Amino acid sequence: METAPNGGKVIPQNLDIEAALIGCLLNNGLLYPDVVEGSGLAEKDFYDQRHAVIFKTILDIYEEKRTPDVLTVIDRIRKTPFELDEAYVYDLANNAPVISDASLQEYCDTIIEKSLLREMIHLCGEVADASYNQQEPFEDIADRATTKLINLSNRRQSQDIKSLEELVPGELELIMKAKGGITGITSGYEQLDRYSSGLKPGDMVILAGRPSMGKTSLAMNMALEIAKKGLNVLFFSLEMPASQLVKKLISIECGIESGHLLNGALDSEEKKRLVEIGPTLWKLPIFLDESSYLTIADIRSKAKKLDDKLRKTLNTQRTTPNRLDCIFIDYLQLISATIYKEDRVRQVEYVSKNIKLFAKDMEIPIVALAQLNRRIEERASKNTVPLLSDLKDSGSIEQDADMVMFIHRPDFYKPVEERKNDAEIWVQKNRHGQTGKVSLRFVPKYTKFSPIDPSEQDN
């Protein structure tokens, strides 16, 4: 048995299980589609090169719509440069155990587990070498390592193929339990929830707009409403300090003018509201991170750490286990990517794809704010309603997102007194339903977005 070069540690592998699995496949090639394909087992997962070659040969024969067996496998290997003791192939078939499909699946899982552990050792070695060499910035090394770890983790968490018979009952139960048609987390705005039926686990939701449209304020309004349901919200603010975010929360929830919070000039009524409502606000489960420099690795690490902490904490408001429920990121294009330094588009693509992967991994919605380019102002038609093509730096954001919505404030471009402070939320992409417009009213002094009576809305 081979060992690692340092400390005599045994390299993860199980040659007996590899041999047993190959022997079973040699004796009954029809097991291949039922068992091996379902596990995602691949040639690279075998530690013994002989087993890897035999497995690949079985795969090739099967893909030719022929049934693999000892004779066809040996005949095929004879035609390759690989030298293999043919007696060994017969031994594998003759010594193969007679086991159930379930046990065979366990063999596949064990081989994959050992393979992933070997890849982890290799990755750690690469990281150690790069760290010793000191030729790259720490962020580059950490970014590359994190990406590879995510890929390893995603493979380990691969799901089996399921039939409708297995899937439908659970979905029907969720639908029957849904209140007001909401199967996800409410955004706090009923009309918006009608489009999305709530923020779904694993979704990446993009909230985009030009500067000063109120993206952060709307995100804070949504975070407040989610937290009021007893759900835990993590808000990453790469642009704005936590003190400003807290003032926004106080202004929204307590109805205190934001300007008064800045200079401390609260009137008696505002002081009263602060005293009455403040203690309830402080207890809401909203967690803020004001780091101005964050990579995807940082976001993953901080979110996972908070999630672990919450899972160890009792929350009497919940009927489900305590955990992190939703993440907001303000904003996507500010997340640092140390790869593709000369190509901004590829950097944003990398960030966007990894946010989506992280949402799926955590099984929670992630709402990422995003900036738009200047094409809106430059359009000759003067149609200032944002389009998907207006997303800044990358088309990948549109592709990766499950839902894309834009904040549009018509009075910014063409002031009309009767529509002053109207805000339109344009849902331009929605994998869960229809697209369209939701009208809200922005109250600047409270940085608050409020619903508009349907009878007032301009259709």
Secondary structure, DSSP 4 states (H G I P E B T S, - for coil): --B-TTTTPBPS--HHHHHHHHHHHHH-TTHIIIIIHHHT--GGG-SSHHHHHHHHHHHHHHHTT----HHHHHHHHHTSS----HHHHHHHHHT-----HHHHHHHHHHHHHHHHHHHHHHHHHHHHHHHHHT-S-HHHHHHHHHHHHHHHHHHHTPPPP--HHHHHHHHHHHHHH-BTTB-SB--S-HHHHHHHSSBPTT-EEEEEESTTS-HHHHHHHHHHHHHHTT-EEEEEESSS-HHHHHHHHHHHHHT--HHHHHHT---HHHHHHHHHHHHHHHTS-EEEE--SS-BHHHHHHHHHHHHHHHHTS--TT-SS---EEEEEEE-GGGSB--SSTT-HHHHHHHHHHHHHHHHHHHTS-EEEEEEB-THHHH-TT---S--GGGBSS-SHHHHH-SEEEEEE-GGGTS--GGGTTEEEEEEEEETTS--EEEEEEEEGGGTEEEE--GGG---
